[in-house]
Amino acid sequence: MTLDEAILKRRSVRGFLPREVPEETIREVFELAQRAPSNCNIQPWISHVVSGESLKALGQKMVDAALAGVPHDPDFTADRKFPGVYRERQIDAAVKLYGAMGIERNDRPRREWAYRRNLQAFDAPHAVFVFMHGDFEEREAVDLGIYAQTLMLALTSRGIDSCAQGALSLYPTIIRDHLGLDATHRIIYGISFGYEDVAMPANATRVGRAPLDTSVVFHRGLRT
Ligand SMILES: Cc1cc2nc3c(=O)[nH]c(=O)nc-3n(C[C@H](O)[C@H](O)[C@H](O)COP(=O)(O)O)c2cc1C
């Protein structure tokens, strides 16, 4: 697969088969992701790859917390309201996802069920929880974002599906406890990965992108 093909093929998959990814393949993609660039080459990502029983148990703890109404306590703000066109794009993506799942806008129980599937990593056999040091902020978060896409493209090129998930960072205390990590580890996202279950309605979701000229401005001559 060429790089262009991998970029075009990658999409968020929200329903996985139980089949595990071979361990050597997992190591290979994480080796490749290590090549991601970062400011001053500090490589701020701290990745915890969780599989099997450990992932199931962690997912269940987070689902139980959600069902018990435990408030989210994310390390980084997660409930920001998007302005203008960004809100429109958010709504468009939600309409496409819930449309594919056949969930009506006001069907609160099924929307909450769909949210809780996030906490179970959409039944993926693996999820990586990506942390960075507690002193780090936006600039280091950029490095983590570049790392995420490098990792997802390496997965895609091997026929492995994934979904980046802010939702996997909403209960950091539970996650740190489960993994035996101290509070200097701050989490900003997780990525579930494995093989797509094509029978899951959510996986029929296809979102578009804004036309190039709405996002990119090309400059050459001097502005008068
Ligand atoms: C940092 C980040 C966090 C995300 N969090 C979630 C999430 O919590 N749950 C989810 O279903 N999708 C999540 N997504 C997936 C986006 O909704 C998805 O990337 C976007 O709609 C574009 O669709 P595509 O990935 O299929 O191209 C996240 C994506 C990124 C990059």
The ligand as a Tripos MOL2 file, in Angstrom:
@<TRIPOS>MOLECULE
LIG
   31    33     1     0     0
SMALL
NO_CHARGES

@<TRIPOS>ATOM
      1 C1         -7.9950   13.0380   18.8920 C.3       1 LIG1
      2 C2         -9.2410   12.3450   18.3820 C.ar      1 LIG1
      3 C3        -10.2140   11.9490   19.2770 C.ar      1 LIG1
      4 C4        -11.3430   11.2660   18.8210 C.ar      1 LIG1
      5 N1        -12.2680   10.8220   19.7340 N.ar      1 LIG1
      6 C5        -13.2690   10.0250   19.3180 C.ar      1 LIG1
      7 C6        -14.1170    9.4010   20.2690 C.ar      1 LIG1
      8 O1        -13.9710    9.5680   21.4860 O.2       1 LIG1
      9 N2        -15.1040    8.5770   19.8230 N.ar      1 LIG1
     10 C7        -15.2940    8.3400   18.4830 C.ar      1 LIG1
     11 O2        -16.2020    7.5810   18.1450 O.2       1 LIG1
     12 N3        -14.4950    8.9230   17.5450 N.ar      1 LIG1
     13 C8        -13.4850    9.7390   17.9410 C.ar      1 LIG1
     14 N4        -12.6190   10.2840   17.0170 N.ar      1 LIG1
     15 C9        -12.7940    9.9750   15.5920 C.3       1 LIG1
     16 C10       -13.3390   11.1760   14.8170 C.3       1 LIG1
     17 O3        -14.7060   11.2960   15.0430 O.3       1 LIG1
     18 C11       -13.0230   10.9390   13.3340 C.3       1 LIG1
     19 O4        -11.6290   10.9090   13.1500 O.3       1 LIG1
     20 C12       -13.5960   12.0220   12.4330 C.3       1 LIG1
     21 O5        -15.0080   12.0270   12.4830 O.3       1 LIG1
     22 C13       -13.1620   11.7870   10.9820 C.3       1 LIG1
     23 O6        -13.6090   10.5310   10.5550 O.3       1 LIG1
     24 P1        -12.6100    9.4010   10.0190 P.3       1 LIG1
     25 O7        -11.6100    9.1330   11.1130 O.co2     1 LIG1
     26 O8        -13.4760    8.2180    9.7480 O.co2     1 LIG1
     27 O9        -11.9290    9.9470    8.8080 O.co2     1 LIG1
     28 C14       -11.5020   11.0010   17.4360 C.ar      1 LIG1
     29 C15       -10.5230   11.4190   16.5430 C.ar      1 LIG1
     30 C16        -9.4000   12.0770   17.0060 C.ar      1 LIG1
     31 C17        -8.3340   12.4890   16.0190 C.3       1 LIG1
@<TRIPOS>BOND
     1     1     2 1
     2     2     3 ar
     3     2    30 ar
     4     3     4 ar
     5     4     5 ar
     6     4    28 ar
     7     5     6 ar
     8     6     7 ar
     9     6    13 1
    10     7     8 2
    11     7     9 ar
    12     9    10 ar
    13    10    11 2
    14    10    12 ar
    15    12    13 ar
    16    13    14 ar
    17    14    15 1
    18    14    28 ar
    19    15    16 1
    20    16    17 1
    21    16    18 1
    22    18    19 1
    23    18    20 1
    24    20    21 1
    25    20    22 1
    26    22    23 1
    27    23    24 1
    28    24    25 2
    29    24    26 1
    30    24    27 1
    31    28    29 ar
    32    29    30 ar
    33    30    31 1
@<TRIPOS>SUBSTRUCTURE
     1 LIG1         1 GROUP 0 **** ****
